[in-house]
Amino acid sequence: MGAYRLISDYMVPVIVVLGIVLTVLLIGNYVSIKSHYEQIESIMNLKKRKSLIDKETHEIIESVEDTKATPEDVREYEKAFSRTCSWHEAFSQLISLFPLFGILGTVAGLIMKLQGSQTDINLLYNSLYLALQSTFVGLIFAIALKFFDTVFPARVISETEIILNDYDKMVNNAAIYEKISE
């Protein structure tokens, strides 16, 4: 009966603490993913600035040329992006644990109360109310974190993968038509 009481009494605070920790981890990971997206997008649109001085007028003439990213440059950014995405995947998988923790707290509370010899129905209702709190808190965290995960990191990951897939197609087409210069 001691383990049931321990689980029942402390499951809500455990869920809240884990929820806050996972929220911070997801937000930090989202910031990293967004940074990788911006780096990859900027390397695809590199511009090279040249400044020249006209010998006759001594004016500065600036010109802008498109500079193409090399496959090696893109692969470096892609590797860093993939590492960050693997952390995102791990954090995302942890979201599904919150309803399970909540159910565990509820079941432990119910087992503890039903094992007792109390016949007071009001006491049983109060116990049921306390036991269901852990499921409620677990579901709230699961829903909120899943919403955040779907709206923010997952969207940026998809956009980045589209950019990288387009680049891969362009490199493959160039290789097929032998238009790659060495």
C-alpha positions as CSV (number, residue, x, y, z in Angstrom):
1,M,0.0,0.0,0.0
2,G,3.0,2.3,0.5
3,A,3.9,2.3,-3.2
4,Y,0.4,3.1,-4.2
5,R,0.3,6.0,-1.8
6,L,3.6,7.3,-3.0
7,I,2.6,7.2,-6.6
8,S,-0.9,8.6,-5.9
9,D,0.4,11.5,-3.8
10,Y,3.3,12.6,-5.9
11,M,2.2,11.9,-9.5
12,V,0.7,15.4,-10.1
13,P,3.9,17.2,-9.0
14,V,6.1,14.8,-11.0
15,I,3.9,15.4,-14.1
16,V,4.1,19.2,-13.6
17,V,7.9,19.2,-13.1
18,L,8.5,16.9,-16.1
19,G,6.1,19.0,-18.2
20,I,8.0,22.2,-17.4
21,V,11.3,20.5,-18.2
22,L,10.1,19.1,-21.5
23,T,8.5,22.5,-22.4
24,V,11.9,24.2,-21.9
25,L,13.7,21.5,-23.9
26,L,11.2,21.8,-26.7
27,I,11.4,25.6,-26.9
28,G,15.2,25.4,-26.8
29,N,15.2,22.8,-29.5
30,Y,12.8,24.9,-31.6
31,V,15.2,27.9,-31.4
32,S,18.0,25.6,-32.6
33,I,15.9,24.2,-35.5
34,K,14.8,27.7,-36.5
35,S,18.5,28.8,-36.5
36,H,19.5,25.9,-38.8
37,Y,16.6,26.8,-41.1
38,E,17.8,30.4,-41.4
39,Q,21.4,29.2,-42.0
40,I,20.4,26.8,-44.7
41,E,18.1,29.3,-46.3
42,S,20.8,31.9,-46.3
43,I,23.4,29.7,-47.8
44,M,21.1,28.9,-50.7
45,N,20.8,32.6,-51.4
46,L,24.4,33.7,-51.1
47,K,25.4,37.0,-52.6
48,K,29.0,38.1,-53.2
49,R,29.6,41.9,-53.0
50,K,32.5,43.4,-54.9
51,S,33.7,47.0,-54.4
52,L,35.8,48.7,-57.1
53,I,37.2,52.2,-57.4
54,D,36.9,53.9,-60.7
55,K,40.3,55.2,-61.6
56,E,39.0,58.3,-63.4
57,T,36.3,59.5,-61.1
58,H,37.5,57.8,-57.9
59,E,34.0,56.7,-57.1
60,I,33.3,53.4,-55.4
61,I,31.4,51.0,-57.6
62,E,29.6,48.1,-55.9
63,S,28.4,45.0,-57.7
64,V,26.5,42.0,-56.4
65,E,26.9,38.5,-57.8
66,D,25.1,35.4,-57.0
67,T,27.4,32.8,-55.4
68,K,26.4,29.2,-55.4
69,A,26.7,27.0,-52.3
70,T,28.9,24.0,-52.7
71,P,27.5,20.5,-51.9
72,E,30.1,20.3,-49.0
73,D,28.8,23.5,-47.5
74,V,25.2,22.4,-47.6
75,R,26.1,18.9,-46.2
76,E,27.7,20.5,-43.1
77,Y,24.6,22.5,-42.4
78,E,22.4,19.5,-43.1
79,K,24.4,17.3,-40.6
80,A,23.9,19.9,-37.9
81,F,20.2,20.2,-38.8
82,S,19.8,16.4,-38.6
83,R,21.4,16.2,-35.2
84,T,19.0,18.8,-33.9
85,C,16.1,17.0,-35.5
86,S,17.1,13.8,-33.8
87,W,16.8,15.6,-30.4
88,H,13.5,17.0,-31.5
89,E,12.3,13.5,-32.3
90,A,13.3,12.2,-28.9
91,F,11.6,15.1,-27.1
92,S,8.5,14.7,-29.2
93,Q,8.2,11.0,-28.3
94,L,8.3,11.9,-24.6
95,I,5.0,13.8,-25.0
96,S,3.0,10.6,-25.1
97,L,4.2,9.7,-21.6
98,F,2.2,12.3,-19.9
99,P,-1.3,10.7,-20.2
100,L,0.4,7.4,-19.1
101,F,1.8,9.0,-16.0
102,G,-1.7,10.5,-15.3
103,I,-3.4,7.1,-15.7
104,L,-0.7,5.5,-13.5
105,G,-1.5,8.1,-10.7
106,T,-5.2,7.5,-11.1
107,V,-4.9,3.7,-11.0
108,A,-2.6,3.8,-8.0
109,G,-5.0,6.1,-6.1
110,L,-8.0,4.0,-6.9
111,I,-6.2,0.8,-5.9
112,M,-5.1,2.4,-2.6
113,K,-8.7,3.6,-1.8
114,L,-10.4,0.4,-2.9
115,Q,-8.1,-1.8,-0.8
116,G,-9.2,0.1,2.3
117,S,-12.2,-1.0,4.4
118,Q,-13.9,2.3,4.1
119,T,-17.6,2.2,3.3
120,D,-18.2,5.9,3.2
121,I,-19.3,6.8,-0.3
122,N,-18.4,10.5,0.1
123,L,-14.8,9.5,1.0
124,L,-14.7,7.3,-2.1
125,Y,-15.9,10.2,-4.3
126,N,-13.2,12.5,-2.8
127,S,-10.6,9.9,-3.4
128,L,-11.8,9.4,-7.0
129,Y,-11.6,13.2,-7.5
130,L,-8.0,13.3,-6.2
131,A,-7.0,10.3,-8.3
132,L,-8.4,11.7,-11.5
133,Q,-6.4,14.9,-11.1
134,S,-3.2,13.2,-12.3
135,T,-4.9,12.1,-15.5
136,F,-6.2,15.6,-16.0
137,V,-2.9,17.2,-15.5
138,G,-1.2,14.6,-17.7
139,L,-3.7,15.2,-20.5
140,I,-3.3,19.0,-20.3
141,F,0.5,18.8,-20.7
142,A,0.2,16.2,-23.5
143,I,-2.3,18.4,-25.5
144,A,-0.4,21.6,-24.9
145,L,3.0,20.1,-25.8
146,K,1.7,18.2,-28.8
147,F,0.1,21.5,-30.1
148,F,3.3,23.4,-29.7
149,D,5.3,20.6,-31.3
150,T,3.0,20.4,-34.3
151,V,2.7,24.1,-34.9
152,F,6.3,25.3,-34.5
153,P,9.2,22.8,-34.7
154,A,7.4,20.3,-37.1
155,R,6.5,23.1,-39.5
156,V,10.1,24.5,-39.6
157,I,11.5,21.0,-40.0
158,S,9.2,20.4,-43.0
159,E,10.2,23.7,-44.6
160,T,13.9,23.0,-44.2
161,E,13.5,19.5,-45.6
162,I,11.8,20.9,-48.6
163,I,14.7,23.3,-49.2
164,L,17.2,20.5,-48.8
165,N,15.3,18.1,-51.1
166,D,15.1,20.8,-53.8
167,Y,18.8,21.3,-53.5
168,D,19.4,17.5,-53.8
169,K,17.3,17.3,-56.9
170,M,19.2,20.2,-58.4
171,V,22.6,18.5,-57.7
172,N,21.3,15.2,-59.0
173,N,20.0,16.8,-62.2
174,A,23.3,18.5,-62.7
175,A,25.2,15.3,-62.2
176,I,22.9,13.5,-64.7
177,Y,23.4,16.1,-67.3
178,E,27.1,16.3,-66.4
179,K,27.0,20.0,-65.7
180,I,29.0,19.8,-62.5
181,S,32.3,21.7,-62.7
182,E,35.2,20.5,-60.6
